[in-house]
Amino acid sequence: MPTPEVLRRSGLAAVTVTVVVGLLVGAAASDAFWVAWGLSWIGFPLVGALILWQRPGHAIGWLLMATGACWAILLVGYGLVGEMSVWLELVVVLAGRLGYTTLIAIVVLFPSGRAKTPGTRLLLWATAVAASCVVVAGLVDPLPLQISQKPNPLAVPALSGVVGWFNNQGFMIVPLLMLGALVSLVARWRRSSGSERLQYRWFALAVGLAVIMLVTTSTLFNTMDVPKIVFAIATAIGLNAVPVAIGVAVTRYRLYEFDRVVSRTISYGLVTVGLLAVYAALVAAASTLFPESSDLAVAAATLAAAALFRPLLRRCQRVVDRRFNRDRYDAMATVDQFAGRLRHEVEPSLVSGELLSVLSRTVQPTSAALWLREPAS
C-alpha cells in the first residue's frame, strides 16, 4: 500500500501536469496575445510543485500553483467560448480575477511563506478582503458574462451600483495592494542580512528582467512587424524569470551564485537590445533603399544579427565582468597573462614558481604546493 508521502507526491504531480496542460491547451486555442500569456505562466505551477515537493505545506508553493491554475482555467475558458455552460463561465471569470490577488500574496509572504510583521499581516488581510470582494462582485454582477455575453444566473440587480463602482473605480484596490506589497518587500529587504538578503536580490533581479522584457517586446510588437512567435517567447522568458527566481530563493539552490547570474543577465540583456537595434536599423535602411526586396532585407538583417552575436557577447561579457564582477575579471586576466608567458618559458623551475603565484592570486587557497615527477633516467 502506498505511503502517505507517495500519495502526496503523486497527487502533486497529477495537479501540476493538469495545470500545465491546461495552460498549453488554452494558449494553443487562442490568438498571439493569449499564446504569449499562456506560456508566461507555465513556470508558476512547475516551480510551485518543486517547492511543495521539497517543503510540504509551504505557502508560496501553494500560491504559485494557484496562480498557474487560475490562468489555466481562464485560458481554457476563452478557448471554449460558446461551448460551455454559464456556470463554468462564472468559474472562468472568477479564476481570471483571483489570478492577480494570488500574486499580491506571493510578494507579501516572500520568502519564508509567513507574515512576520504587523504590516505584512495587515497587507495579507487586506488582500484576502479584496479577493473576497472580487469574487462576490463577479458572482452578483448584473451585466452579461464577459466571454459569451450570456445573462448572469446569479445577478442581483439591486447591487448594480455597488458592483459597478467596484468593477470600475474600486478595482483599483488591487494594483494599490500590489504597490503596498512591493513597498513592504523593499522595507524587508533593507532590514535583512546574510542569505535572506540574497533571497530578496534574486526576486528583485527577476522582477527587473520581467519589466524590461515586457516593455521591450510590447513596444516592438506594437511599432514594428515583429513575428508573433518572437513576442510570445520573449514575454514568456520575462515573466517566467519571476517564479524561477522565487524557486531559487525559497529552496536556496545555488543561492550564492547571484553575482554570476547578474553578470550573465546584464550581458545577454545588453546584447539582445543591441542586436534588436541593429536588426531594426538594417531592415529599415534596406526597405527604404530596396522597397521591392523587403523579404531579402529581413533575411540579410537576420544573418547579420546572427553573425554579430558571439563576438558582441564576448566583448560585452568582458566589459560587464570588469565592472560588476571584478574578482572574476582579474582572475581571468591573470590566467591569460600566465598562458602568454608560458608559450615562451621552458625552464621548469621558473614555470613552477609562476604557476604557484598565479594559483595564489586567482584561487586564493590557504596553501599551495606543486609536485613534479622526476624524469625517467
Secondary structure, 3 states (H helix, E strand, C coil): CCCHHHHHHHHHHHHHHHHHHHHHHHHHCCCHHHHHHHHHCCHHHHHHHHHHHHCCCCHHHHHHHHHHHHHHHHHHHHHCCCCCCHHHHHHHHHHHHHHHHHHHHHHHHCCCCCCCCHHHHHHHHHHHHHHHHHHHHHHCCCCCCCCCCCCCCCCCHHHHHHHHHHHHCHHHHHHHHHHHHHHHHHHHHHHCCHHHHHHHHHHHHHHHHHHHHHHHHHHHHHHCCCCHHHHHHHHHHHHHHHHHHHHHHHHCCCHHHHHHHHHHHHHHHHHHHHHHHHHHHHHHHHHHHCHHHHHHHHHHHHHHHHHHHHHHHHHHHHHHHHHHCHHHHHHHHHHHHHHHHHCCCCCHHHHHHHHHHHHHHHCCCCCCCCCCCCCCC
